Amino acid sequence: MAIKNILLYNAALSGFMAGAFAGGWPTDPTATDYLPIATQAETFALAMDQAIANDANISAAPANTAIVGAANTSANVEGQSAKPILLFGIVFGVTFSRYQTGAAAAVFTNSVAAILAIYTECLTKANFT
């Protein structure tokens, strides 16, 4: 499944991980021990990304590609900075100390729809050029 909005995908991924570990105190130094939760965050982020319509102000550029360039408009720059922060915050709040591993994307259908509704409504209140 191709990522449509790379910055929003990464915001959802990092928001899920931040929420999952909020209030925790991880002490395990072995990265692979966190694979189940990282994989669940990836599943969630892909579902979230697919629910959000392609945003012309947020590049779907592959990794190692400059997203913000001199030719971009202020709307692009604002969208690329504010929208991911907004999505991160919402996802963090929803997943705060609450997650599961091994779930299919369909498990998140209702949460993704609610997050999309919150995100969409907040965008109507945001101040973009």
C-alpha positions in Angstrom: 0.0 0.0 0.0 1.6 3.3 -1.1 1.8 6.2 1.3 -0.2 9.2 0.1 0.8 11.9 2.6 4.3 11.0 3.9 4.4 13.7 6.6 0.9 12.8 7.9 1.8 9.1 7.8 4.9 9.8 9.9 2.9 12.0 12.3 0.4 9.2 12.8 3.2 6.7 13.3 5.1 8.8 15.8 1.8 9.9 17.6 0.8 6.2 18.0 4.2 5.4 19.5 4.3 8.4 21.7 0.8 7.6 23.0 1.6 4.0 23.5 4.5 4.8 25.8 3.0 7.9 27.5 3.4 7.6 31.2 5.6 4.5 30.8 9.2 4.0 31.7 10.7 1.6 29.2 13.9 0.0 30.4 14.5 -2.7 27.8 17.5 -1.7 25.6 16.8 -4.3 22.9 15.2 -2.6 19.9 13.7 -5.8 18.4 11.7 -6.2 21.6 9.6 -3.2 20.5 8.9 -4.7 17.1 5.3 -5.7 17.9 4.3 -2.2 18.9 6.3 -0.6 16.1 4.5 -2.9 13.6 1.2 -2.0 15.1 2.0 1.7 14.8 2.8 1.1 11.1 -0.5 -0.6 10.6 -2.3 2.2 12.3 -0.4 4.9 10.4 -1.1 3.3 7.0 -4.8 3.1 7.9 -4.8 6.7 8.9 -2.9 7.8 5.8 -5.3 6.0 3.5 -8.3 7.7 5.2 -6.9 11.1 4.6 -7.4 12.4 1.0 -4.3 13.2 -0.9 -3.2 16.6 0.2 -1.6 18.7 -2.6 0.3 20.8 0.0 1.9 17.7 1.5 4.3 15.8 -0.7 4.1 12.1 -1.2 7.8 12.2 -2.0 9.9 9.1 -1.3 12.4 9.0 1.5 15.5 11.2 1.0 13.6 13.7 -1.2 13.4 17.3 -0.3 9.8 18.2 0.5 10.0 21.9 1.1 11.8 23.8 -1.7 12.2 27.3 -2.9 9.4 27.0 -5.4 6.9 26.0 -2.8 4.2 28.4 -1.7 3.6 29.5 1.9 0.5 27.2 1.9 2.8 24.3 1.2 5.2 25.2 3.9 2.4 25.8 6.4 0.7 22.6 5.5 3.9 20.7 5.8 4.6 22.0 9.3 1.2 22.5 10.9 -0.8 19.6 9.6 1.5 16.8 10.8 1.8 18.5 14.3 -2.0 18.6 14.5 -2.4 14.9 13.5 0.4 13.9 15.9 -1.4 15.6 18.8 -4.7 14.0 18.0 -3.3 10.5 17.6 -1.2 10.9 20.7 -4.3 11.9 22.7 -6.3 8.9 21.4 -3.6 6.3 21.9 -2.4 7.7 25.3 -1.3 4.6 27.2 -3.8 2.5 25.2 -2.8 0.2 22.4 -2.8 -3.4 21.3 -0.5 -5.4 19.1 -1.2 -7.8 16.3 -4.4 -6.1 15.3 -5.4 -5.7 11.6 -6.1 -2.3 10.2 -9.8 -2.9 10.3 -9.7 -2.8 14.1 -8.9 0.8 13.8 -11.7 1.7 11.5 -13.8 3.6 14.0 -10.9 5.4 15.7 -9.4 6.4 12.3 -12.8 7.8 11.2 -13.1 9.8 14.5 -9.5 11.1 14.3 -10.1 12.1 10.6 -13.3 14.0 11.7 -11.4 15.8 14.5 -8.4 16.5 12.2 -10.7 17.8 9.4 -12.7 20.1 11.7 -9.5 21.5 13.3 -8.2 22.3 9.8 -11.3 24.6 9.3 -10.1 26.5 12.4 -6.4 26.6 11.4 -4.9 29.7 9.9 -3.3 28.9 6.6 -2.2 31.5 3.9 
